[in-house]
Amino acid sequence: MGNITADNSSMSCTIDHTIHQTLAPVVYVTVLVVGFPANCLSLYFGYLQIKARNELGVYLCNLTVADLFYICSLPFWLQYVLQHDNWSHGDLSCQVCGILLYENIYISVGFLCCISVDRYLAVAHPFRFHQFRTLKAAVGVSVVIWAKELLTSIYFLMHEEVIEDENQHRVCFEHYPIQAWQRAINYYRFLVGFLFPICLLLASYQGILRAVRRSHGTQKSRKDQIQRLVLSTVVIFLACFLPYHVLLLVRSVWEASCDFAKGVFNAYHFSLLLTSFNCVADPVLYCFVSETTHRDLARLRGACLAFLTCSRTGRAREAYPLGAPEASGKSGAQGEEP
């Protein structure tokens, strides 16, 4: 339980935080263990796509970097929930970790949209808009997305995000009921960060489906690959971000009392935990980006096996060096046997 007092308000809410101590650690550990290596691999594969002059590699690398930034903040959030929602670090670290958590959502949304729009232009207008499907254009779009979210994050740095509850616990990025300044930024997030991108994503998906059906020159395997890529993008978007944004809007419109805050607390925080799985799902997109995926995976597997073989051989040589007394003793003993 925690008694959380909002800034500049006499209101305080006593809310059961059990979901933080039970479900949140499981989610954070899962995302850390699975998401970190998966995103490191995704970064490598994105680099291969950039080397092949594929602009999708730029978007994938940026998506992966955003996920890795968020994953790096998870040890702090894990410690926070295991300490019963008590932030033991500085105020600035709370703001930075909170920004990494929330801004990762909108950076991911931005690059998922870029992937879908890029595929739409490639399929529906293969001989037009080449200037928008270059590495230079992809880098420019990426800079705009990062700059937009960095400017948004300044808004949070202007407000206090660490407050004390009745148990002298320092809670981070938690205000109940929601504050006036949060409503404004939440409406912006919902409209610009979710509603507009989902419309763009669905329109791109519909356009791709129409173009693929009409195309007679594209191989069936390539058509299936393109459809799976865009469908995966839509599924990741809806599964990870739709529940959170629905509840974000509900809170922003109707949350004016502690009773309402208590009623939606578990659902809201469950939906926030769902956004973390975006970091695990994003690397799956690489499987549908290029026809060389299986070859790249096989090449990486071969390199890993070669490394492991060399390591084992090296350890064996260290354990039984040539000319060692143990080796000569064994050979001598074998020579004495009848």
C-alpha positions as CSV (number, residue, x, y, z in Angstrom):
1,M,0.0,0.0,0.0
2,G,1.2,3.5,-0.6
3,N,-0.2,7.0,0.2
4,I,0.8,9.0,-2.8
5,T,0.5,12.8,-2.7
6,A,0.3,14.8,-5.9
7,D,2.4,17.9,-6.4
8,N,0.6,21.2,-5.6
9,S,-2.4,19.3,-4.3
10,S,-3.8,18.5,-0.9
11,M,-5.3,15.3,-2.3
12,S,-3.6,11.9,-1.5
13,C,-4.4,8.4,-2.6
14,T,-3.8,5.1,-0.8
15,I,-3.5,2.6,-3.6
16,D,-2.6,-1.1,-3.4
17,H,0.6,-1.6,-5.5
18,T,0.6,-5.4,-5.4
19,I,0.9,-5.6,-9.2
20,H,4.3,-3.9,-8.9
21,Q,5.6,-6.5,-6.5
22,T,4.2,-9.6,-8.3
23,L,3.8,-9.1,-12.0
24,A,6.3,-6.3,-12.8
25,P,9.5,-8.2,-11.7
26,V,8.5,-11.1,-13.9
27,V,8.0,-8.9,-16.9
28,Y,11.2,-6.9,-16.4
29,V,13.4,-9.9,-15.9
30,T,11.8,-11.6,-19.0
31,V,12.4,-8.5,-21.1
32,L,16.0,-8.2,-19.8
33,V,16.9,-11.8,-20.4
34,V,15.2,-12.2,-23.8
35,G,15.2,-8.7,-25.1
36,F,18.9,-7.7,-24.6
37,P,20.5,-10.5,-26.7
38,A,17.6,-10.4,-29.2
39,N,18.1,-6.7,-29.8
40,C,21.9,-7.1,-30.0
41,L,21.4,-9.6,-32.8
42,S,18.8,-7.3,-34.4
43,L,21.4,-4.4,-34.3
44,Y,23.9,-6.6,-36.1
45,F,21.4,-7.7,-38.8
46,G,20.3,-4.0,-39.2
47,Y,23.9,-3.2,-39.8
48,L,24.1,-5.9,-42.5
49,Q,21.0,-4.3,-44.2
50,I,22.7,-0.9,-44.1
51,K,25.8,-2.3,-45.7
52,A,23.5,-3.7,-48.4
53,R,22.2,-0.2,-49.0
54,N,18.7,-1.1,-47.7
55,E,17.1,1.9,-46.0
56,L,15.0,-0.5,-43.7
57,G,18.3,-1.2,-41.9
58,V,18.4,2.4,-40.7
59,Y,14.9,2.2,-39.2
60,L,15.6,-1.2,-37.7
61,C,18.8,0.0,-36.1
62,N,17.1,3.1,-34.6
63,L,14.2,0.9,-33.3
64,T,16.8,-1.4,-31.7
65,V,18.8,1.4,-30.1
66,A,15.6,2.8,-28.6
67,D,14.8,-0.6,-27.2
68,L,18.3,-1.1,-25.8
69,F,18.1,2.3,-24.1
70,Y,14.9,1.2,-22.4
71,I,16.3,-2.2,-21.5
72,C,19.3,-0.5,-19.8
73,S,16.8,1.3,-17.5
74,L,15.1,-1.9,-16.4
75,P,17.5,-2.8,-13.6
76,F,16.6,0.5,-12.0
77,W,12.8,-0.2,-12.4
78,L,13.3,-3.7,-11.1
79,Q,15.1,-2.5,-8.0
80,Y,12.3,0.1,-7.5
81,V,9.4,-2.4,-7.5
82,L,11.4,-4.9,-5.4
83,Q,11.9,-2.2,-2.8
84,H,8.1,-1.7,-2.7
85,D,8.1,1.4,-4.9
86,N,10.9,3.2,-3.2
87,W,13.2,5.1,-5.6
88,S,16.7,4.9,-3.9
89,H,18.5,6.9,-6.6
90,G,18.6,10.7,-7.3
91,D,15.7,12.7,-8.7
92,L,17.4,13.2,-12.1
93,S,17.9,9.4,-12.5
94,C,14.2,9.0,-11.9
95,Q,13.4,11.5,-14.6
96,V,15.9,9.9,-17.0
97,C,14.5,6.4,-16.4
98,G,11.0,7.6,-16.8
99,I,11.8,9.4,-20.0
100,L,13.5,6.2,-21.4
101,L,10.4,4.2,-20.4
102,Y,7.7,6.5,-21.9
103,E,9.7,7.9,-24.9
104,N,10.6,4.4,-26.0
105,I,6.9,3.9,-26.7
106,Y,6.7,6.8,-29.1
107,I,10.1,6.3,-30.7
108,S,9.1,2.7,-31.4
109,V,5.8,3.8,-32.8
110,G,7.5,6.3,-35.1
111,F,9.9,3.7,-36.6
112,L,7.2,1.0,-36.9
113,C,5.3,3.6,-39.0
114,C,8.5,4.3,-41.1
115,I,8.8,0.6,-41.8
116,S,5.2,0.3,-43.0
117,V,5.2,3.4,-45.1
118,D,8.6,2.4,-46.7
119,R,7.1,-1.0,-47.6
120,Y,4.0,0.7,-49.0
121,L,6.0,3.0,-51.3
122,A,8.2,0.0,-52.4
123,V,5.2,-2.1,-53.3
124,A,2.5,0.3,-54.4
125,H,4.8,2.8,-56.2
126,P,8.0,0.9,-57.1
127,F,9.0,3.4,-59.8
128,R,8.2,6.6,-57.9
129,F,9.4,8.3,-54.6
130,H,12.9,6.9,-54.9
131,Q,14.1,10.0,-53.1
132,F,12.2,8.9,-50.0
133,R,13.7,5.4,-50.0
134,T,17.4,6.1,-49.7
135,L,19.8,5.8,-46.8
136,K,20.1,9.6,-46.6
137,A,16.3,10.0,-46.4
138,A,16.0,7.3,-43.8
139,V,18.7,9.0,-41.7
140,G,16.9,12.4,-42.0
141,V,13.6,10.9,-40.9
142,S,15.3,9.2,-38.0
143,V,16.8,12.5,-36.8
144,V,13.3,14.1,-36.9
145,I,11.8,11.3,-34.8
146,W,14.5,11.4,-32.2
147,A,14.4,15.2,-32.0
148,K,10.6,15.3,-31.6
149,E,10.8,12.9,-28.6
150,L,13.8,14.7,-27.1
151,L,11.9,17.9,-27.1
152,T,8.9,16.2,-25.5
153,S,11.1,14.8,-22.8
154,I,12.1,18.4,-21.8
155,Y,8.5,18.8,-20.6
156,F,9.0,16.1,-18.0
157,L,12.4,17.6,-16.8
158,M,10.5,20.8,-15.9
159,H,8.3,18.9,-13.4
160,E,9.1,17.1,-10.1
161,E,8.7,13.3,-10.6
162,V,9.9,12.0,-7.2
163,I,7.5,12.5,-4.4
164,E,7.2,10.9,-0.9
165,D,4.3,8.8,0.3
166,E,3.1,8.3,3.9
167,N,5.6,5.6,4.5
168,Q,8.5,7.9,3.4
169,H,8.9,5.9,0.2
170,R,10.1,8.0,-2.7
171,V,7.8,7.1,-5.6
172,C,8.9,7.8,-9.2
173,F,6.7,9.0,-12.1
174,E,3.5,8.3,-10.2
175,H,0.8,11.0,-9.6
176,Y,-2.7,10.0,-8.4
177,P,-5.1,11.4,-9.3
178,I,-3.7,12.7,-12.6
179,Q,-2.5,16.3,-12.6
180,A,-3.6,19.1,-15.0
181,W,-0.2,19.4,-16.7
182,Q,-0.2,15.6,-17.4
183,R,-3.6,15.8,-19.1
184,A,-2.2,18.2,-21.8
185,I,0.8,16.0,-22.6
186,N,-1.4,12.8,-22.5
187,Y,-3.8,14.2,-25.1
188,Y,-0.8,15.1,-27.3
189,R,0.6,11.6,-26.8
190,F,-2.7,10.0,-27.7
191,L,-3.4,12.0,-30.8
192,V,0.1,12.5,-32.3
193,G,1.8,9.5,-30.8
194,F,-0.9,6.9,-31.2
195,L,-4.0,7.8,-33.2
196,F,-2.3,9.4,-36.2
197,P,0.4,6.6,-36.4
198,I,-2.2,3.8,-36.2
199,C,-4.2,5.4,-39.0
200,L,-1.0,5.7,-41.1
201,L,-0.1,2.1,-40.3
202,L,-3.5,0.7,-41.2
203,A,-3.7,2.8,-44.4
204,S,-0.2,1.5,-45.4
205,Y,-1.3,-2.1,-44.7
206,Q,-4.4,-1.7,-46.8
207,G,-2.5,-0.1,-49.6
208,I,0.1,-2.9,-49.5
209,L,-2.5,-5.6,-49.6
210,R,-4.2,-4.0,-52.7
211,A,-0.9,-3.5,-54.5
212,V,0.3,-7.1,-53.8
213,R,-3.0,-8.6,-55.1
214,R,-2.8,-6.5,-58.3
215,S,0.9,-7.3,-58.9
216,H,1.5,-10.1,-61.3
217,G,5.3,-9.7,-61.6
218,T,6.2,-10.2,-58.0
219,Q,7.0,-13.7,-56.8
220,K,4.5,-15.3,-54.4
221,S,7.3,-15.8,-51.8
222,R,8.2,-12.1,-52.0
223,K,4.5,-11.1,-51.7
224,D,4.1,-13.3,-48.6
225,Q,7.3,-11.8,-47.1
226,I,6.0,-8.3,-47.5
227,Q,2.6,-9.1,-46.1
228,R,4.1,-10.8,-43.1
229,L,6.4,-7.8,-42.4
230,V,3.6,-5.3,-42.4
231,L,1.1,-7.6,-40.6
232,S,3.7,-8.2,-37.9
233,T,4.2,-4.4,-37.5
234,V,0.5,-3.9,-37.1
235,V,0.1,-6.8,-34.6
236,I,3.1,-5.5,-32.5
237,F,1.6,-2.0,-32.5
238,L,-1.9,-3.0,-31.5
239,A,-0.9,-5.7,-28.9
240,C,1.8,-3.6,-27.2
241,F,0.3,-0.1,-27.4
242,L,-3.4,-0.1,-27.9
243,P,-4.4,-1.1,-24.3
244,Y,-2.1,1.5,-22.8
245,H,-3.3,4.3,-24.9
246,V,-7.0,3.5,-24.3
247,L,-6.4,3.6,-20.6
248,L,-4.2,6.7,-20.8
249,L,-7.1,8.5,-22.5
250,V,-9.6,7.2,-20.0
251,R,-7.5,8.5,-17.1
252,S,-6.9,11.8,-18.8
253,V,-10.6,12.4,-19.4
254,W,-12.2,11.0,-16.3
255,E,-9.7,10.6,-13.5
256,A,-10.5,13.4,-11.0
257,S,-10.7,11.5,-7.7
258,C,-8.8,8.9,-5.8
259,D,-11.6,6.4,-6.2
260,F,-11.3,6.5,-9.9
261,A,-7.5,6.2,-9.7
262,K,-7.8,3.1,-7.5
263,G,-10.4,1.6,-9.9
264,V,-8.1,1.8,-13.0
265,F,-4.7,1.4,-11.3
266,N,-4.2,-2.3,-12.0
267,A,-5.5,-2.2,-15.5
268,Y,-3.4,0.9,-16.3
269,H,-0.2,-0.6,-15.0
270,F,-0.9,-4.0,-16.6
271,S,-1.2,-2.1,-20.0
272,L,2.0,-0.2,-19.2
273,L,3.8,-3.6,-18.6
274,L,2.5,-4.8,-22.0
275,T,4.4,-2.0,-23.7
276,S,7.7,-3.5,-22.4
277,F,7.1,-6.6,-24.6
278,N,7.6,-4.3,-27.6
279,C,11.4,-4.7,-26.9
280,V,11.1,-8.5,-27.3
281,A,8.7,-8.4,-30.3
282,D,10.6,-5.8,-32.4
283,P,13.6,-8.1,-33.3
284,V,11.1,-10.5,-34.9
285,L,10.6,-7.9,-37.7
286,Y,14.0,-8.6,-39.1
287,C,12.9,-12.1,-40.1
288,F,10.6,-10.5,-42.8
289,V,12.8,-7.7,-44.0
290,S,15.2,-9.5,-46.4
291,E,15.4,-12.6,-48.5
292,T,18.9,-13.1,-47.1
293,T,17.6,-13.5,-43.5
294,H,18.1,-17.3,-43.3
295,R,21.6,-16.9,-45.0
296,D,22.6,-14.3,-42.4
297,L,21.3,-16.4,-39.5
298,A,23.2,-19.4,-40.9
299,R,26.4,-17.4,-41.3
300,L,26.1,-16.1,-37.7
301,R,25.4,-19.6,-36.4
302,G,28.5,-20.9,-38.2
303,A,30.6,-18.1,-36.8
304,C,29.3,-18.9,-33.2
305,L,30.0,-22.7,-33.7
306,A,33.5,-21.9,-35.0
307,F,34.2,-19.7,-32.0
308,L,32.9,-22.3,-29.5
309,T,35.0,-25.0,-31.3
310,C,38.1,-22.9,-31.1
311,S,37.4,-22.1,-27.4
312,R,37.0,-25.8,-26.5
313,T,40.2,-26.7,-28.5
314,G,42.1,-23.9,-26.6
315,R,40.9,-25.2,-23.2
316,A,41.9,-28.7,-24.1
317,R,45.4,-27.6,-25.1
318,E,45.7,-25.7,-21.8
319,A,44.5,-28.8,-19.8
320,Y,46.8,-31.3,-21.7
321,P,49.8,-29.3,-23.2
322,L,52.0,-31.2,-25.6
323,G,55.0,-32.8,-23.8
324,A,53.4,-32.4,-20.3
325,P,54.5,-35.0,-17.7
326,E,51.0,-36.3,-17.4
327,A,50.8,-37.0,-21.1
328,S,54.2,-38.7,-21.2
329,G,53.4,-40.6,-18.1
330,K,50.2,-41.9,-19.6
331,S,52.0,-42.9,-22.8
332,G,54.7,-44.7,-20.8
333,A,52.1,-46.6,-18.8
334,Q,50.4,-47.7,-21.9
335,G,53.8,-48.9,-23.3
336,E,54.4,-51.1,-20.3
337,E,51.1,-52.9,-20.8
338,P,51.4,-56.4,-22.4
